[in-house]
Amino acid sequence: MSIKYLKPILTKTQNGKDLNNRATDPDANGGDPYGYNDEDFSNEARKYHKALYETTEDRYVQELINLAGAEDVLTVEGEGDAATVTGTSAAVEIVGGAFGENGQKLIAGYGVVYFGDETHPVAIQYKTNNEWITCAPFDGVQVTQAIDATTGKTTVTLDFTGLTENAKKEVAKIAADLESKGTAAKVRMFARADLEDDFEGDYLGEVELRMSSYEFRPRPTAIGVTWSQLSEITLDTSFSVSAEEELVTYAAQEIRVALDYKAIRLGYQQALRNGNNYVVKFNAAVGSADEGINSFGYKQNAQTFTSAISKLEDVMLNDIRTISVAA
């Protein structure tokens, strides 16, 4: 089965310049980080037949430009507990290219420093006062910014020499995860530029709409469920239903329940990285002895879940002025 769809291609500017400075990993796929040139690379996950909505890139249509000079400030050698993490410092000038000769086109407040990919932020620039806020687990990293009073150039200093021992262990784990994904374990950063007056098309991209085919190949999937022949005979003779259909349906429901539990556990694991303020106890078990949990029954305890969410929303509102909780 084949589905025809229009795929926008955005890898060059109107004047034929590269747009790799918009990609999370600009060196990926041999200089074609978006994989939109319809070439078959060795990495099976980046086949050109994939639908557009499957890409995780999001900056190819935005004015968020990569900055060079930060890649080597953090190195990880070895694996696991034997890994050694070394941090240095570097000064990155936000000048040239889309930012202008003296960086006069920089729009402050949108900078981000990240390690490997943007799911591992090191520091984020606060829009209100342009200060840089370090993210866990990169405790000890210092990111500062200075503006030259004469030229107006903005310089961002990245200092990774103060990484704590616990932070080094977390960084080593992140580096191993990046390696498994085929992503370069380098420190990268981007900032926002004002491209409104780019009338020559040197930095604004040109969109080409190309008709492509998305190959849809459904195949049966084994769910690994067994049942006794007695169950099948009983359903067939006593209840006049299709035993195989009923048993497979209920087995699939159990698998979905297990996946839901796994999703909740993953969310909880991530929440633990945000500090104690973001952890709210909730236990629906009967007769639980946990502090603050009643022991009336499943239904009564489950009704306290909304209260736990409300507490979490209060913490988020006080902390980041946002009250959006999703499971």
Beta strands, then each sheet from edge to edge (+ up, - down):
strand 1: 2-9
strand 2: 64-67
strand 3: 74-77
strand 4: 84-87
strand 5: 89-93
strand 6: 106-115
strand 7: 121-125
strand 8: 132-134
strand 9: 142-147
strand 10: 154-159
strand 11: 187-193
strand 12: 208-215
sheet 1: 1+ 12-
sheet 2: 2+ 11- 6+ 7- 8+
sheet 3: 3+ 4-
sheet 4: 5+ 10- 9+
end
